Amino acid sequence: MAGEEYGRIYSWGNAPDRKGDYEMASPCAPADLPQTLLEPVLVRHATVNGFKTRFDTTLLNFETDPETGLITANLRDKLTNSEYKIRTKYLLGADGARSQVVKQLGLPLAVKPGQGMAINVLVKADLSHLVEHRRGNLHWVMQPDKEHPKFAQMGIVRMVKPWHEWMFILLPTRDCDPEISPSREEYLQTVRHFIGDDTPAEIIDISKWFINEIVAEEYSQGNVFCLGDAVHRHPPFNGLGSNTCIQDAFNLAWKLAYVHRGLADPSLLSTYSTERQPVGHQIITRANDGFRDHFAIWDALGALPPDLETRKAIHSELSAPTAAGTERRRALQTAITETSHEFHGLGVEMNQRYCSSGIYDADEPEPYKHTGRAAQDPILYHERRTYPGTRLPHVWLNKAIPTEPKSTIDLAGHGAFTIFTGIGGGHWHAAAERVSASFGIPISVHSIGFRQQWEDVYYDWEQVRGVEESGAVLVRPDRFIGWRAPEVLESQEACEAKLTDVLGSILGRSGR
């Protein structure tokens, strides 16, 4: 951290040519929030809203009553060593990479060869003086010109709390014994080498983990649903871990609520696995590709050969005024640039498209395909559109006499279906009111356009809505597009019949 720098790359919307992409994708700025700070916020919110959170508790097993379908979970309180049961209609296995629920269900796992072990060392150390001119939250530290212990061939120094708490992620050599147990003093000595000056450092915690590339082929069985790291296990590259876990829950929660309240057929729950499993497969591949992208950097810097003299020779070539030196410098620059797929992967974060019976795309004249820059690189670039199964695009709206701007994202969701229409779309308002009463589900309608309920102040909605002014875009409670109509139908009755058909299909209630 106190040594020479060999390259840097912008990340997460901070590149001058990418700031606009991130601002157009969401009303919220990206936030770098450690899990240790996020989880207390979530627990506090749950507790205030009447939920109980029990720590130091282990799920032993569960069984399903074949007659009632009720699930009985057997648990142990590890503080008192007492065992007790919970009966429930649904069980959600969000129990991490060693999931007991996945194991008991026997969910098939697609497993690719892992990338070895990593060791997390959480450290207190005030490094503010070292990051004053290299401010960033991820620092790769390599010392190819020095000997290194097998458990720390190189590593990442990850900011946790600026600038006094850091995660040192140590990457061992390929031949390092996974059972290796360095002493606390050996870890501290490595941390000091990584820091590079006499800054005081204190180790808070140490943990081992493995760089996996594993995804469950099915996410659910009966009324047991698995989500988060239980079903997709991968390294933290691209920052897709907690985000994808939360997306799993967001997809499942509204469906469980609708089925539990009798507003949707239980068949809706099958769409959870159908929609989210392909996303899990995509993100474990992308996260591991992000890790593999760094191999070219290590190679260019000479960090990989086991022999110190070989590493020194390769490393010195970087400064050589020779053809070989020029080639090595170009290789390093190219390799660093290629990691933009990790640090500016807005497309892989936002371009998910769901295909299931929970999406109605039968009215689309053409199959879905990426367009624009996303067609060239769907990992880097987010595509804003309203094709059924994609995210509702973020657009800033306001009133004719301006007040606080409002995002389309904020108008949708909140447990309700939402219809966006415009001038000439009056029939959709009346149809939504009648269908809402018939199905017993909330449907909100918003009219966007010139002197409508909401003004399309920058004409952004007109660019992305994908339908005419009188058309309709139906948004599910999870803010994914459920269906769209290019223009208003000939009568209110026709609009009502179509909306009934669409919602009946999405909710599995086609007989209504």
URMOPE-V424431 format. One record per run of one state. SS is the DSSP state (a for helix, b for strand, c for the rest). FROM is the first residue (numbers start at 0). LEN is the number of residues. If there is no record, write none. Layout:
BEGIN
ss = (SS	SS)
from = (FROM	FROM)
len = (LEN	LEN)
END
This chain:
BEGIN
ss = (c	a	c	a	c	b	c	b	c	b	c	b	c	a	c	b	c	b	c	a	c	b	c	b	c	b	c	a	c	b	c	b	c	b	c	b	c	a	c	b	c	a	c	a	c	a	c	a	c	a	c	a	c	a	c	a	c	a	c	b	c	b	c	b	a	c	b	c	b	c	a	c	b	c	b	c	a	c	b	c	b	c	a	c)
from = (0	18	25	34	48	56	64	70	77	81	88	90	93	99	105	108	112	116	124	127	131	137	141	153	161	164	171	183	195	201	210	212	216	219	221	223	226	227	230	231	233	236	239	240	260	265	292	294	301	307	317	322	338	339	343	345	350	371	376	390	391	395	398	405	407	411	412	413	415	421	425	439	442	448	453	455	459	464	471	475	479	485	491	507)
len = (18	7	9	14	8	8	6	7	4	7	2	3	6	6	3	4	4	8	3	4	6	4	12	8	3	7	12	12	6	9	2	4	3	2	2	3	1	3	1	2	3	3	1	20	5	27	2	7	6	10	5	16	1	4	2	5	21	5	14	1	4	3	7	2	4	1	1	2	6	4	14	3	6	5	2	4	5	7	4	4	6	6	16	5)
END
